[in-house]
């Protein structure tokens, strides 16, 4: 597990509409689980964070499931498999940070300094990952989406967003993050669907 659960959190009390809006506009895609053989080879240095949520609880708060990805059945090269064995857990970390940040801000449970530091650690790690040539554009879009998500949470914490979930889709940074994530997803579809 990439998160260590530090306390119990009532995910079920969080407004489902807000979680749907945040996930649909900020992330837009689900994260595949990776098979354990490939993950063990490359993910040993992935950062870990203390969190009030597990990865499963974070996904339970959004309308998308994690899809198990079987590298043995894919048309990916070894470099791509190694890359995704690192990236999929990083995306899980980002989902947990995002949901935890939204919950703290929505319920006014205090500052999100810890989450913002964790976002920066995740961004720093992400910047140190070298993608295969075929995935450089994907990697750049995903990294930019993460940076914009962090910037949105900084705005929210500073009072530049009211917390009204009906306004989320109109927020420029939310739209920008969504754009980058959709572009990244499109790159994956074009790259790997053409190899079937």
NURO-551037 format. One record per atom (N, C-alpha, C): residue number from 1; residue in three letters; atom name; z, x, y. Coordinates in Angstrom, 2 decimals. Example, Ala and Ser with C-alpha at 12.3 -4.5 7.8 and 13.67 -1.06 7.14 Angstrom:
<pagus>
<1 ala N <7.80 13.19 -5.69>>
<1 ala CA <7.80 12.30 -4.50>>
<1 ala C <7.80 13.20 -3.30>>
<2 ser N <7.08 12.85 -2.25>>
<2 ser CA <7.14 13.67 -1.06>>
<2 ser C <7.87 12.90 0.03>>
</pagus>
This chain:
<pagus>
<1 unk N <0.00 0.85 -1.17>>
<1 unk CA <0.00 0.00 0.00>>
<1 unk C <0.00 0.89 1.23>>
<2 unk N <-0.68 0.47 2.28>>
<2 unk CA <-0.82 1.28 3.48>>
<2 unk C <0.18 0.89 4.55>>
<3 unk N <0.93 -0.18 4.34>>
<3 unk CA <1.98 -0.60 5.24>>
<3 unk C <3.27 -0.68 4.46>>
<4 unk N <4.35 -0.38 5.14>>
<4 unk CA <5.67 -0.54 4.54>>
<4 unk C <6.31 -1.73 5.23>>
<5 unk N <6.59 -2.76 4.50>>
<5 unk CA <7.18 -3.97 5.08>>
<5 unk C <8.59 -3.67 5.55>>
<6 unk N <8.85 -3.95 6.84>>
<6 unk CA <10.16 -3.62 7.37>>
<6 unk C <11.05 -4.84 7.58>>
<7 unk N <10.48 -6.03 7.69>>
<7 unk CA <11.30 -7.24 7.82>>
<7 unk C <10.46 -8.45 7.49>>
<8 unk N <11.11 -9.56 7.28>>
<8 unk CA <10.41 -10.81 6.94>>
<8 unk C <9.83 -11.43 8.20>>
<9 unk N <8.66 -12.03 8.11>>
<9 unk CA <8.02 -12.67 9.25>>
<9 unk C <7.47 -14.01 8.80>>
<10 unk N <7.64 -15.02 9.62>>
<10 unk CA <7.19 -16.37 9.27>>
<10 unk C <5.74 -16.55 9.69>>
<11 unk N <4.81 -16.08 8.86>>
<11 unk CA <3.39 -16.19 9.15>>
<11 unk C <2.98 -17.64 9.23>>
<12 unk N <3.55 -18.50 8.40>>
<12 unk CA <3.16 -19.91 8.37>>
<12 unk C <3.42 -20.65 9.66>>
<13 unk N <4.38 -20.20 10.48>>
<13 unk CA <4.69 -20.87 11.73>>
<13 unk C <3.67 -20.54 12.82>>
<14 unk N <2.90 -19.49 12.65>>
<14 unk CA <1.97 -19.07 13.69>>
<14 unk C <0.83 -20.07 13.78>>
<15 unk N <0.46 -20.51 14.98>>
<15 unk CA <-0.60 -21.53 15.11>>
<15 unk C <-1.89 -21.08 14.44>>
<16 unk N <-2.32 -21.83 13.45>>
<16 unk CA <-3.52 -21.48 12.70>>
<16 unk C <-4.75 -21.40 13.60>>
<17 unk N <-4.82 -22.29 14.61>>
<17 unk CA <-5.97 -22.27 15.50>>
<17 unk C <-6.06 -20.94 16.25>>
<18 unk N <-4.92 -20.39 16.66>>
<18 unk CA <-4.93 -19.12 17.37>>
<18 unk C <-5.39 -18.01 16.43>>
<19 unk N <-4.88 -18.01 15.20>>
<19 unk CA <-5.27 -16.98 14.25>>
<19 unk C <-6.76 -17.06 13.95>>
<20 unk N <-7.28 -18.28 13.82>>
<20 unk CA <-8.70 -18.44 13.56>>
<20 unk C <-9.50 -17.92 14.74>>
<21 unk N <-9.10 -18.28 15.95>>
<21 unk CA <-9.82 -17.83 17.14>>
<21 unk C <-9.78 -16.31 17.26>>
<22 unk N <-8.61 -15.72 17.07>>
<22 unk CA <-8.49 -14.27 17.18>>
<22 unk C <-9.33 -13.59 16.13>>
<23 unk N <-9.23 -14.06 14.89>>
<23 unk CA <-9.97 -13.38 13.84>>
<23 unk C <-11.47 -13.60 13.99>>
<24 unk N <-11.87 -14.82 14.24>>
<24 unk CA <-13.30 -15.12 14.30>>
<24 unk C <-13.98 -14.41 15.46>>
<25 unk N <-13.29 -14.29 16.58>>
<25 unk CA <-13.94 -13.67 17.73>>
<25 unk C <-13.65 -12.19 17.86>>
<26 unk N <-12.53 -11.72 17.32>>
<26 unk CA <-12.21 -10.31 17.47>>
<26 unk C <-12.67 -9.50 16.26>>
<27 unk N <-12.56 -10.04 15.07>>
<27 unk CA <-12.99 -9.27 13.90>>
<27 unk C <-14.31 -9.79 13.37>>
<28 unk N <-14.36 -11.04 13.00>>
<28 unk CA <-15.62 -11.63 12.59>>
<28 unk C <-16.02 -11.39 11.15>>
<29 unk N <-15.38 -10.46 10.47>>
<29 unk CA <-15.76 -10.19 9.08>>
<29 unk C <-14.51 -9.93 8.25>>
<30 unk N <-14.60 -10.17 6.96>>
<30 unk CA <-13.51 -9.84 6.06>>
<30 unk C <-13.61 -8.40 5.62>>
<31 unk N <-12.57 -7.89 5.02>>
<31 unk CA <-12.56 -6.50 4.58>>
<31 unk C <-12.54 -6.43 3.08>>
<32 unk N <-13.51 -5.73 2.48>>
<32 unk CA <-13.50 -5.59 1.03>>
<32 unk C <-12.34 -4.74 0.55>>
<33 unk N <-11.78 -5.12 -0.57>>
<33 unk CA <-10.86 -4.23 -1.27>>
<33 unk C <-11.71 -3.19 -1.97>>
<34 unk N <-11.16 -2.02 -2.16>>
<34 unk CA <-11.93 -0.98 -2.83>>
<34 unk C <-11.33 -0.73 -4.20>>
<35 unk N <-12.18 -0.28 -5.12>>
<35 unk CA <-11.65 -0.01 -6.44>>
<35 unk C <-10.78 1.24 -6.37>>
<36 unk N <-9.76 1.29 -7.20>>
<36 unk CA <-8.73 2.30 -7.06>>
<36 unk C <-9.22 3.71 -7.34>>
<37 unk N <-10.20 3.91 -8.18>>
<37 unk CA <-10.65 5.27 -8.50>>
<37 unk C <-11.20 5.97 -7.27>>
<38 unk N <-12.04 5.30 -6.52>>
<38 unk CA <-12.62 5.92 -5.34>>
<38 unk C <-11.58 6.04 -4.24>>
<39 unk N <-10.71 5.07 -4.12>>
<39 unk CA <-9.70 5.09 -3.06>>
<39 unk C <-8.75 6.27 -3.24>>
<40 unk N <-8.39 6.58 -4.46>>
<40 unk CA <-7.44 7.66 -4.70>>
<40 unk C <-8.01 9.01 -4.30>>
<41 unk N <-9.33 9.15 -4.35>>
<41 unk CA <-9.94 10.42 -4.02>>
<41 unk C <-9.90 10.73 -2.52>>
<42 unk N <-10.00 9.71 -1.65>>
<42 unk CA <-10.24 9.97 -0.25>>
<42 unk C <-9.21 9.42 0.71>>
<43 unk N <-8.33 8.55 0.28>>
<43 unk CA <-7.48 7.85 1.25>>
<43 unk C <-6.05 8.38 1.33>>
<44 unk N <-5.79 9.55 0.77>>
<44 unk CA <-4.41 10.03 0.74>>
<44 unk C <-3.87 10.37 2.13>>
<45 unk N <-4.71 10.66 3.10>>
<45 unk CA <-4.25 11.04 4.43>>
<45 unk C <-4.31 9.89 5.44>>
<46 unk N <-4.61 8.69 5.00>>
<46 unk CA <-4.70 7.56 5.91>>
<46 unk C <-3.33 7.30 6.51>>
<47 unk N <-3.26 7.07 7.82>>
<47 unk CA <-1.94 6.84 8.44>>
<47 unk C <-1.27 5.59 7.87>>
<48 unk N <0.04 5.61 7.89>>
<48 unk CA <0.82 4.43 7.50>>
<48 unk C <1.69 4.04 8.67>>
<49 unk N <2.03 2.77 8.75>>
<49 unk CA <2.86 2.26 9.83>>
<49 unk C <3.93 1.35 9.25>>
<50 unk N <5.06 1.33 9.88>>
<50 unk CA <6.08 0.35 9.57>>
<50 unk C <5.64 -0.96 10.23>>
<51 unk N <5.67 -2.04 9.51>>
<51 unk CA <5.18 -3.31 10.04>>
<51 unk C <6.03 -4.47 9.56>>
<52 unk N <6.02 -5.54 10.32>>
<52 unk CA <6.68 -6.77 9.90>>
<52 unk C <5.82 -7.56 8.92>>
<53 unk N <4.57 -7.17 8.78>>
<53 unk CA <3.62 -7.87 7.90>>
<53 unk C <3.06 -6.93 6.85>>
<54 unk N <2.78 -7.47 5.70>>
<54 unk CA <1.99 -6.74 4.71>>
<54 unk C <0.52 -7.06 4.99>>
<55 unk N <-0.37 -6.32 4.37>>
<55 unk CA <-1.80 -6.60 4.50>>
<55 unk C <-2.10 -8.02 4.00>>
<56 unk N <-1.49 -8.41 2.88>>
<56 unk CA <-1.72 -9.75 2.33>>
<56 unk C <-1.26 -10.83 3.30>>
<57 unk N <-0.11 -10.63 3.94>>
<57 unk CA <0.38 -11.61 4.91>>
<57 unk C <-0.53 -11.71 6.13>>
<58 unk N <-1.05 -10.56 6.58>>
<58 unk CA <-1.96 -10.58 7.72>>
<58 unk C <-3.23 -11.36 7.38>>
<59 unk N <-3.78 -11.12 6.20>>
<59 unk CA <-4.98 -11.86 5.80>>
<59 unk C <-4.68 -13.34 5.58>>
<60 unk N <-3.45 -13.66 5.16>>
<60 unk CA <-3.09 -15.06 4.96>>
<60 unk C <-3.07 -15.82 6.29>>
<61 unk N <-2.92 -15.10 7.39>>
<61 unk CA <-2.86 -15.73 8.72>>
<61 unk C <-4.24 -15.95 9.33>>
<62 unk N <-5.28 -15.50 8.65>>
<62 unk CA <-6.64 -15.63 9.17>>
<62 unk C <-7.51 -16.35 8.15>>
<63 unk N <-8.65 -16.84 8.59>>
<63 unk CA <-9.46 -17.66 7.69>>
<63 unk C <-10.42 -16.89 6.77>>
<64 unk N <-10.18 -15.61 6.55>>
<64 unk CA <-11.06 -14.83 5.68>>
<64 unk C <-10.25 -14.17 4.57>>
<65 unk N <-10.84 -14.06 3.42>>
<65 unk CA <-10.20 -13.39 2.30>>
<65 unk C <-10.71 -11.96 2.21>>
<66 unk N <-9.92 -11.13 1.58>>
<66 unk CA <-10.38 -9.78 1.27>>
<66 unk C <-11.23 -9.90 0.00>>
<67 unk N <-12.35 -9.24 -0.01>>
<67 unk CA <-13.27 -9.28 -1.14>>
<67 unk C <-13.20 -7.96 -1.87>>
<68 unk N <-13.00 -8.02 -3.16>>
<68 unk CA <-12.94 -6.77 -3.92>>
<68 unk C <-14.33 -6.17 -4.02>>
<69 unk N <-14.43 -4.91 -3.67>>
<69 unk CA <-15.70 -4.21 -3.70>>
<69 unk C <-15.71 -3.24 -4.86>>
<70 unk N <-16.71 -3.32 -5.70>>
<70 unk CA <-16.83 -2.44 -6.85>>
<70 unk C <-17.89 -1.38 -6.57>>
<71 unk N <-17.44 -0.18 -6.30>>
<71 unk CA <-18.37 0.90 -5.98>>
<71 unk C <-19.32 1.21 -7.14>>
<72 unk N <-18.83 1.06 -8.37>>
<72 unk CA <-19.68 1.39 -9.51>>
<72 unk C <-20.92 0.50 -9.58>>
<73 unk N <-20.84 -0.69 -9.02>>
<73 unk CA <-21.96 -1.63 -9.07>>
<73 unk C <-22.80 -1.59 -7.79>>
<74 unk N <-22.52 -0.67 -6.90>>
<74 unk CA <-23.22 -0.66 -5.62>>
<74 unk C <-24.42 0.28 -5.66>>
<75 unk N <-25.19 0.20 -4.59>>
<75 unk CA <-26.35 1.08 -4.42>>
<75 unk C <-26.05 2.15 -3.38>>
<76 unk N <-24.78 2.50 -3.25>>
<76 unk CA <-24.37 3.50 -2.28>>
<76 unk C <-24.40 4.89 -2.89>>
<77 unk N <-24.69 5.84 -2.03>>
<77 unk CA <-24.57 7.23 -2.43>>
<77 unk C <-23.10 7.63 -2.43>>
<78 unk N <-22.80 8.78 -3.00>>
<78 unk CA <-21.41 9.23 -3.12>>
<78 unk C <-20.76 9.42 -1.74>>
<79 unk N <-21.50 9.96 -0.77>>
<79 unk CA <-20.94 10.17 0.57>>
<79 unk C <-20.57 8.83 1.21>>
<80 unk N <-21.39 7.82 1.00>>
<80 unk CA <-21.09 6.49 1.53>>
<80 unk C <-19.87 5.89 0.84>>
<81 unk N <-19.78 6.06 -0.46>>
<81 unk CA <-18.62 5.55 -1.19>>
<81 unk C <-17.34 6.22 -0.69>>
<82 unk N <-17.38 7.53 -0.52>>
<82 unk CA <-16.20 8.25 -0.02>>
<82 unk C <-15.82 7.78 1.38>>
<83 unk N <-16.82 7.57 2.21>>
<83 unk CA <-16.58 7.09 3.57>>
<83 unk C <-15.88 5.73 3.55>>
<84 unk N <-16.40 4.80 2.78>>
<84 unk CA <-15.81 3.46 2.73>>
<84 unk C <-14.45 3.45 2.04>>
<85 unk N <-14.19 4.40 1.16>>
<85 unk CA <-12.87 4.45 0.54>>
<85 unk C <-11.81 4.80 1.59>>
<86 unk N <-12.21 5.40 2.69>>
<86 unk CA <-11.32 5.65 3.81>>
<86 unk C <-11.36 4.49 4.80>>
<87 unk N <-12.54 3.99 5.10>>
<87 unk CA <-12.69 2.99 6.15>>
<87 unk C <-12.09 1.63 5.79>>
<88 unk N <-12.24 1.18 4.56>>
<88 unk CA <-11.70 -0.14 4.22>>
<88 unk C <-10.18 -0.20 4.41>>
<89 unk N <-9.42 0.79 3.97>>
<89 unk CA <-7.98 0.75 4.27>>
<89 unk C <-7.69 0.81 5.77>>
<90 unk N <-8.49 1.56 6.53>>
<90 unk CA <-8.30 1.60 7.98>>
<90 unk C <-8.52 0.22 8.61>>
<91 unk N <-9.50 -0.50 8.10>>
<91 unk CA <-9.75 -1.84 8.61>>
<91 unk C <-8.57 -2.75 8.26>>
<92 unk N <-8.01 -2.58 7.08>>
<92 unk CA <-6.80 -3.35 6.74>>
<92 unk C <-5.68 -3.06 7.74>>
<93 unk N <-5.49 -1.80 8.08>>
<93 unk CA <-4.47 -1.43 9.07>>
<93 unk C <-4.74 -2.12 10.40>>
<94 unk N <-6.01 -2.14 10.81>>
<94 unk CA <-6.37 -2.77 12.07>>
<94 unk C <-6.09 -4.27 12.05>>
<95 unk N <-6.34 -4.92 10.92>>
<95 unk CA <-6.07 -6.35 10.80>>
<95 unk C <-4.57 -6.60 10.96>>
<96 unk N <-3.75 -5.80 10.30>>
<96 unk CA <-2.30 -5.99 10.41>>
<96 unk C <-1.83 -5.76 11.84>>
<97 unk N <-2.32 -4.70 12.47>>
<97 unk CA <-1.92 -4.42 13.85>>
<97 unk C <-2.33 -5.55 14.79>>
<98 unk N <-3.52 -6.06 14.58>>
<98 unk CA <-4.01 -7.15 15.44>>
<98 unk C <-3.16 -8.40 15.28>>
<99 unk N <-2.89 -8.81 14.04>>
<99 unk CA <-2.12 -10.03 13.80>>
<99 unk C <-0.69 -9.85 14.30>>
<100 unk N <-0.11 -8.71 14.03>>
<100 unk CA <1.25 -8.45 14.49>>
<100 unk C <1.32 -8.46 16.03>>
<101 unk N <0.33 -7.88 16.69>>
<101 unk CA <0.31 -7.87 18.16>>
<101 unk C <0.15 -9.27 18.73>>
<102 unk N <-0.74 -10.05 18.15>>
<102 unk CA <-0.93 -11.43 18.62>>
<102 unk C <0.36 -12.22 18.45>>
<103 unk N <1.00 -12.09 17.31>>
<103 unk CA <2.23 -12.84 17.08>>
<103 unk C <3.31 -12.46 18.09>>
<104 unk N <3.50 -11.17 18.31>>
<104 unk CA <4.54 -10.75 19.26>>
<104 unk C <4.24 -11.26 20.67>>
<105 unk N <2.98 -11.17 21.08>>
<105 unk CA <2.63 -11.61 22.43>>
<105 unk C <2.68 -13.13 22.57>>
<106 unk N <2.17 -13.83 21.58>>
<106 unk CA <2.14 -15.29 21.64>>
<106 unk C <3.55 -15.87 21.69>>
<107 unk N <4.44 -15.33 20.88>>
<107 unk CA <5.81 -15.84 20.82>>
<107 unk C <6.74 -15.14 21.81>>
<108 unk N <6.17 -14.26 22.62>>
<108 unk CA <6.95 -13.51 23.62>>
<108 unk C <8.16 -12.83 22.96>>
<109 unk N <7.85 -12.09 21.91>>
<109 unk CA <8.91 -11.41 21.15>>
<109 unk C <9.14 -9.99 21.62>>
<110 unk N <8.77 -9.69 22.85>>
<110 unk CA <8.99 -8.36 23.39>>
<110 unk C <7.71 -7.58 23.53>>
<111 unk N <7.86 -6.38 24.00>>
<111 unk CA <6.73 -5.49 24.25>>
<111 unk C <6.06 -5.09 22.92>>
<112 unk N <4.83 -4.71 23.02>>
<112 unk CA <4.08 -4.26 21.84>>
<112 unk C <3.83 -2.76 21.92>>
<113 unk N <4.75 -2.02 22.50>>
<113 unk CA <4.59 -0.57 22.63>>
<113 unk C <4.33 0.09 21.29>>
<114 unk N <5.10 -0.30 20.28>>
<114 unk CA <4.92 0.28 18.95>>
<114 unk C <3.52 0.00 18.41>>
<115 unk N <3.06 -1.25 18.54>>
<115 unk CA <1.74 -1.61 18.05>>
<115 unk C <0.65 -0.84 18.81>>
<116 unk N <0.82 -0.68 20.11>>
<116 unk CA <-0.16 0.07 20.89>>
<116 unk C <-0.19 1.54 20.48>>
<117 unk N <0.97 2.11 20.20>>
<117 unk CA <1.00 3.50 19.69>>
<117 unk C <0.31 3.58 18.34>>
<118 unk N <0.57 2.58 17.48>>
<118 unk CA <-0.09 2.56 16.17>>
<118 unk C <-1.60 2.38 16.32>>
<119 unk N <-2.02 1.54 17.26>>
<119 unk CA <-3.46 1.42 17.53>>
<119 unk C <-4.04 2.78 17.89>>
<120 unk N <-3.34 3.51 18.77>>
<120 unk CA <-3.88 4.81 19.19>>
<120 unk C <-3.92 5.79 18.04>>
<121 unk N <-2.89 5.79 17.18>>
<121 unk CA <-2.92 6.65 15.99>>
<121 unk C <-4.10 6.30 15.10>>
<122 unk N <-4.37 5.00 14.95>>
<122 unk CA <-5.49 4.55 14.13>>
<122 unk C <-6.81 4.99 14.76>>
<123 unk N <-6.93 4.81 16.07>>
<123 unk CA <-8.15 5.25 16.78>>
<123 unk C <-8.35 6.75 16.63>>
<124 unk N <-7.28 7.52 16.82>>
<124 unk CA <-7.38 8.98 16.70>>
<124 unk C <-7.83 9.38 15.30>>
<125 unk N <-7.28 8.74 14.28>>
<125 unk CA <-7.67 9.04 12.91>>
<125 unk C <-9.14 8.67 12.69>>
<126 unk N <-9.51 7.47 13.17>>
<126 unk CA <-10.88 6.97 13.02>>
<126 unk C <-11.87 7.95 13.64>>
<127 unk N <-11.50 8.48 14.82>>
<127 unk CA <-12.39 9.44 15.50>>
<127 unk C <-12.56 10.72 14.70>>
<128 unk N <-11.60 11.05 13.85>>
<128 unk CA <-11.69 12.26 13.04>>
<128 unk C <-12.46 12.09 11.75>>
<129 unk N <-12.86 10.86 11.43>>
<129 unk CA <-13.64 10.61 10.22>>
<129 unk C <-15.12 10.84 10.53>>
<130 unk N <-15.77 11.64 9.71>>
<130 unk CA <-17.20 11.90 9.89>>
<130 unk C <-17.99 11.00 8.94>>
<131 unk N <-18.75 10.06 9.51>>
<131 unk CA <-19.52 9.16 8.65>>
<131 unk C <-20.79 9.83 8.13>>
<132 unk N <-21.31 9.35 7.01>>
<132 unk CA <-22.62 9.81 6.57>>
<132 unk C <-23.66 9.44 7.63>>
<133 unk N <-24.74 10.13 7.67>>
<133 unk CA <-25.78 9.90 8.68>>
<133 unk C <-26.22 8.43 8.70>>
<134 unk N <-26.33 7.81 7.54>>
<134 unk CA <-26.78 6.42 7.46>>
<134 unk C <-25.80 5.44 8.09>>
<135 unk N <-24.56 5.88 8.33>>
<135 unk CA <-23.52 4.97 8.83>>
<135 unk C <-22.94 5.40 10.18>>
<136 unk N <-23.60 6.31 10.88>>
<136 unk CA <-23.08 6.77 12.17>>
<136 unk C <-23.02 5.64 13.19>>
<137 unk N <-24.03 4.82 13.26>>
<137 unk CA <-24.05 3.71 14.21>>
<137 unk C <-22.98 2.67 13.83>>
<138 unk N <-22.87 2.37 12.55>>
<138 unk CA <-21.81 1.47 12.07>>
<138 unk C <-20.45 1.98 12.52>>
<139 unk N <-20.20 3.26 12.28>>
<139 unk CA <-18.92 3.86 12.61>>
<139 unk C <-18.63 3.76 14.11>>
<140 unk N <-19.63 4.04 14.92>>
<140 unk CA <-19.47 3.98 16.38>>
<140 unk C <-19.14 2.56 16.84>>
<141 unk N <-19.82 1.57 16.28>>
<141 unk CA <-19.53 0.17 16.65>>
<141 unk C <-18.11 -0.22 16.23>>
<142 unk N <-17.69 0.15 15.04>>
<142 unk CA <-16.35 -0.20 14.57>>
<142 unk C <-15.28 0.47 15.43>>
<143 unk N <-15.49 1.72 15.79>>
<143 unk CA <-14.53 2.44 16.63>>
<143 unk C <-14.44 1.80 18.01>>
<144 unk N <-15.59 1.46 18.58>>
<144 unk CA <-15.57 0.83 19.90>>
<144 unk C <-14.88 -0.53 19.85>>
<145 unk N <-15.10 -1.28 18.80>>
<145 unk CA <-14.44 -2.58 18.65>>
<145 unk C <-12.92 -2.41 18.62>>
<146 unk N <-12.44 -1.40 17.92>>
<146 unk CA <-11.01 -1.14 17.84>>
<146 unk C <-10.44 -0.77 19.21>>
<147 unk N <-11.17 0.06 19.95>>
<147 unk CA <-10.71 0.46 21.29>>
<147 unk C <-10.65 -0.74 22.23>>
<148 unk N <-11.63 -1.63 22.14>>
<148 unk CA <-11.65 -2.81 23.00>>
<148 unk C <-10.54 -3.77 22.60>>
<149 unk N <-10.25 -3.89 21.31>>
<149 unk CA <-9.12 -4.73 20.88>>
<149 unk C <-7.82 -4.22 21.50>>
<150 unk N <-7.61 -2.91 21.44>>
<150 unk CA <-6.40 -2.34 22.03>>
<150 unk C <-6.35 -2.66 23.53>>
<151 unk N <-7.47 -2.50 24.21>>
<151 unk CA <-7.53 -2.77 25.65>>
<151 unk C <-7.21 -4.24 25.94>>
<152 unk N <-7.69 -5.15 25.09>>
<152 unk CA <-7.37 -6.57 25.26>>
<152 unk C <-5.87 -6.80 25.16>>
<153 unk N <-5.22 -6.18 24.18>>
<153 unk CA <-3.78 -6.36 24.03>>
<153 unk C <-3.02 -5.76 25.21>>
<154 unk N <-3.52 -4.67 25.76>>
<154 unk CA <-2.91 -4.12 26.98>>
<154 unk C <-3.01 -5.13 28.13>>
<155 unk N <-4.18 -5.76 28.27>>
<155 unk CA <-4.37 -6.79 29.30>>
<155 unk C <-3.41 -7.95 29.09>>
<156 unk N <-3.30 -8.40 27.85>>
<156 unk CA <-2.44 -9.54 27.55>>
<156 unk C <-0.98 -9.20 27.88>>
<157 unk N <-0.55 -8.02 27.45>>
<157 unk CA <0.83 -7.63 27.71>>
<157 unk C <1.10 -7.51 29.21>>
<158 unk N <0.09 -7.08 29.99>>
<158 unk CA <0.25 -6.92 31.44>>
<158 unk C <0.11 -8.25 32.19>>
<159 unk N <-0.12 -9.34 31.46>>
<159 unk CA <-0.22 -10.65 32.09>>
<159 unk C <-1.60 -11.03 32.56>>
<160 unk N <-2.62 -10.27 32.15>>
<160 unk CA <-3.99 -10.59 32.56>>
<160 unk C <-4.66 -11.59 31.60>>
<161 unk N <-3.91 -12.04 30.61>>
<161 unk CA <-4.35 -13.12 29.73>>
<161 unk C <-3.14 -14.02 29.50>>
<162 unk N <-3.35 -15.32 29.62>>
<162 unk CA <-2.24 -16.26 29.60>>
<162 unk C <-1.68 -16.51 28.19>>
<163 unk N <-2.43 -16.20 27.16>>
<163 unk CA <-2.00 -16.50 25.80>>
<163 unk C <-2.51 -17.84 25.31>>
<164 unk N <-3.29 -18.54 26.12>>
<164 unk CA <-3.88 -19.82 25.72>>
<164 unk C <-5.03 -19.54 24.75>>
<165 unk N <-4.83 -19.89 23.46>>
<165 unk CA <-5.82 -19.54 22.46>>
<165 unk C <-7.17 -20.20 22.68>>
<166 unk N <-7.21 -21.28 23.47>>
<166 unk CA <-8.50 -21.91 23.78>>
<166 unk C <-9.36 -21.02 24.67>>
<167 unk N <-8.71 -20.10 25.39>>
<167 unk CA <-9.43 -19.20 26.29>>
<167 unk C <-9.86 -17.90 25.62>>
<168 unk N <-9.40 -17.65 24.42>>
<168 unk CA <-9.74 -16.39 23.76>>
<168 unk C <-11.25 -16.10 23.70>>
<169 unk N <-12.07 -17.05 23.26>>
<169 unk CA <-13.50 -16.73 23.15>>
<169 unk C <-14.17 -16.39 24.48>>
<170 unk N <-13.56 -16.78 25.59>>
<170 unk CA <-14.15 -16.48 26.90>>
<170 unk C <-13.72 -15.11 27.43>>
<171 unk N <-12.76 -14.47 26.81>>
<171 unk CA <-12.28 -13.18 27.29>>
<171 unk C <-13.35 -12.11 27.06>>
<172 unk N <-13.67 -11.37 28.11>>
<172 unk CA <-14.74 -10.36 28.04>>
<172 unk C <-14.48 -9.33 26.94>>
<173 unk N <-13.26 -8.87 26.83>>
<173 unk CA <-12.96 -7.83 25.81>>
<173 unk C <-13.02 -8.41 24.41>>
<174 unk N <-12.64 -9.65 24.25>>
<174 unk CA <-12.75 -10.30 22.94>>
<174 unk C <-14.23 -10.43 22.56>>
<175 unk N <-15.05 -10.85 23.51>>
<175 unk CA <-16.49 -10.97 23.24>>
<175 unk C <-17.10 -9.60 22.94>>
<176 unk N <-16.67 -8.57 23.68>>
<176 unk CA <-17.20 -7.23 23.46>>
<176 unk C <-16.84 -6.71 22.07>>
<177 unk N <-15.59 -6.88 21.68>>
<177 unk CA <-15.17 -6.46 20.35>>
<177 unk C <-15.95 -7.20 19.27>>
<178 unk N <-16.09 -8.50 19.45>>
<178 unk CA <-16.84 -9.30 18.50>>
<178 unk C <-18.29 -8.83 18.40>>
<179 unk N <-18.89 -8.51 19.54>>
<179 unk CA <-20.27 -8.01 19.56>>
<179 unk C <-20.38 -6.73 18.73>>
<180 unk N <-19.46 -5.80 18.94>>
<180 unk CA <-19.51 -4.53 18.19>>
<180 unk C <-19.30 -4.74 16.70>>
<181 unk N <-18.40 -5.64 16.34>>
<181 unk CA <-18.15 -5.89 14.93>>
<181 unk C <-19.33 -6.60 14.26>>
<182 unk N <-19.95 -7.52 14.97>>
<182 unk CA <-21.13 -8.18 14.42>>
<182 unk C <-22.28 -7.19 14.28>>
<183 unk N <-22.43 -6.28 15.24>>
<183 unk CA <-23.47 -5.26 15.15>>
<183 unk C <-23.21 -4.35 13.94>>
<184 unk N <-21.95 -3.97 13.73>>
<184 unk CA <-21.60 -3.13 12.58>>
<184 unk C <-21.92 -3.85 11.27>>
<185 unk N <-21.56 -5.12 11.21>>
<185 unk CA <-21.84 -5.91 10.01>>
<185 unk C <-23.35 -6.00 9.76>>
<186 unk N <-24.11 -6.19 10.82>>
<186 unk CA <-25.57 -6.23 10.70>>
<186 unk C <-26.14 -4.94 10.15>>
<187 unk N <-25.58 -3.82 10.59>>
<187 unk CA <-26.02 -2.51 10.09>>
<187 unk C <-25.77 -2.42 8.59>>
<188 unk N <-24.60 -2.86 8.15>>
<188 unk CA <-24.31 -2.83 6.72>>
<188 unk C <-25.30 -3.68 5.93>>
<189 unk N <-25.55 -4.87 6.43>>
<189 unk CA <-26.48 -5.77 5.73>>
<189 unk C <-27.87 -5.17 5.65>>
<190 unk N <-28.35 -4.62 6.74>>
<190 unk CA <-29.70 -4.01 6.73>>
<190 unk C <-29.75 -2.78 5.84>>
<191 unk N <-28.72 -1.96 5.90>>
<191 unk CA <-28.71 -0.71 5.15>>
<191 unk C <-28.63 -0.95 3.65>>
<192 unk N <-27.71 -1.79 3.22>>
<192 unk CA <-27.46 -1.92 1.79>>
<192 unk C <-28.24 -3.04 1.12>>
<193 unk N <-28.60 -4.08 1.84>>
<193 unk CA <-29.45 -5.10 1.23>>
<193 unk C <-30.84 -4.58 0.94>>
<194 unk N <-31.29 -3.61 1.72>>
<194 unk CA <-32.63 -3.05 1.48>>
<194 unk C <-32.67 -2.16 0.26>>
<195 unk N <-31.54 -1.82 -0.30>>
<195 unk CA <-31.50 -0.92 -1.46>>
<195 unk C <-31.44 -1.65 -2.78>>
<196 unk N <-31.38 -2.96 -2.76>>
<196 unk CA <-31.27 -3.71 -4.03>>
<196 unk C <-32.49 -3.56 -4.89>>
</pagus>
